[in-house]
């Protein structure tokens, strides 16, 4: 059984017991989260396709931790003009553990 859900402006394929990393969420560490924006779900041999979301479907997750991603550098320059700019960025992320996928039949 798996589901494709929309969280943090992106789509993620999830299964029960899998850890996923998404953009930072407002919830606190250790709390539970229920995501109702399920786009697609497969349970056994049955497929549930949403328009845009599957009715009665949800994914229950635990928030494990808030982390920061790897540092990414942006560098720009103009040749022969003595112009250089280097900027670093670290994305703030949330690590989730999928507890259960609920699909209404």
C-alpha positions as CSV (number, residue, x, y, z in Angstrom):
1,X,0.0,0.0,0.0
2,X,1.3,3.4,-0.9
3,X,0.0,7.0,-1.4
4,X,1.0,10.1,-3.2
5,X,0.3,13.2,-1.1
6,X,0.8,16.9,-1.5
7,X,2.7,18.5,1.4
8,X,4.7,21.7,1.5
9,X,3.9,22.5,-2.1
10,X,5.5,19.3,-3.4
11,X,4.3,15.8,-4.1
12,X,5.7,12.8,-2.1
13,X,5.2,9.1,-2.5
14,X,4.9,7.5,0.9
15,X,4.5,4.0,2.4
16,X,3.9,3.0,6.0
17,X,7.0,3.1,8.1
18,X,9.0,5.3,5.8
19,X,10.8,8.5,6.8
20,X,10.4,11.5,4.4
21,X,11.9,15.0,4.5
22,X,9.7,18.0,3.5
23,X,10.0,21.7,3.8
24,X,9.7,23.1,7.3
25,X,6.3,22.7,8.9
26,X,5.0,24.8,11.8
27,X,4.2,21.9,14.1
28,X,6.4,21.0,17.0
29,X,8.8,18.0,17.2
30,X,7.2,14.9,18.6
31,X,3.6,15.9,17.6
32,X,1.3,14.1,15.2
33,X,0.2,15.4,11.8
34,X,-2.6,14.3,9.6
35,X,-2.3,15.1,5.9
36,X,-5.6,15.0,4.0
37,X,-4.3,16.1,0.6
38,X,-3.9,12.6,-0.8
39,X,-3.8,12.7,-4.6
40,X,-3.5,9.0,-5.3
41,X,-3.6,5.8,-3.2
42,X,-3.1,2.1,-3.9
43,X,-4.5,-0.5,-1.5
44,X,-4.1,-4.1,-2.6
45,X,-5.3,-4.3,-6.2
46,X,-7.5,-1.2,-5.9
47,X,-6.5,2.2,-7.1
48,X,-8.0,5.4,-5.7
49,X,-7.5,8.5,-7.9
50,X,-8.4,11.9,-6.6
51,X,-10.0,14.8,-8.4
52,X,-7.9,16.5,-7.1
53,X,-7.9,14.7,-3.7
54,X,-9.2,11.3,-2.7
55,X,-12.3,11.6,-0.5
56,X,-11.9,10.1,3.0
57,X,-8.2,9.4,2.6
58,X,-5.5,10.7,4.9
59,X,-1.9,10.0,6.0
60,X,-0.9,10.0,9.6
61,X,2.6,11.1,10.4
62,X,4.8,11.8,13.4
63,X,7.2,14.7,13.3
64,X,10.6,13.4,14.2
65,X,12.8,16.5,14.0
66,X,13.4,19.8,12.4
67,X,16.7,19.9,10.5
68,X,18.6,22.0,8.0
69,X,19.7,20.9,4.6
70,X,23.2,21.0,3.1
71,X,24.6,24.4,2.3
72,X,24.1,25.5,-1.3
73,X,26.2,28.3,-2.8
74,X,25.1,30.9,-5.4
75,X,28.0,32.7,-7.2
76,X,27.7,35.3,-9.8
77,X,30.3,37.5,-11.4
78,X,30.9,39.9,-14.4
79,X,34.1,39.4,-16.2
80,X,36.6,42.3,-16.3
81,X,34.5,44.4,-14.0
82,X,35.7,43.2,-10.5
83,X,32.2,42.1,-9.6
84,X,31.8,38.9,-7.6
85,X,29.0,37.8,-5.2
86,X,28.9,34.6,-3.2
87,X,25.8,33.7,-1.2
88,X,25.1,30.6,0.9
89,X,21.8,29.1,1.7
90,X,20.6,26.2,4.0
91,X,17.0,25.1,3.6
92,X,15.0,24.4,6.8
93,X,13.4,21.0,6.6
94,X,11.2,18.7,8.7
95,X,11.7,14.9,9.0
96,X,8.4,12.9,9.1
97,X,7.7,9.2,9.9
98,X,4.6,7.8,8.2
99,X,2.5,5.9,10.8
100,X,-0.6,4.9,8.8
101,X,-2.4,5.4,5.5
102,X,-6.1,5.5,5.7
103,X,-8.2,5.1,2.5
104,X,-12.1,5.1,2.7
105,X,-13.6,2.4,0.4
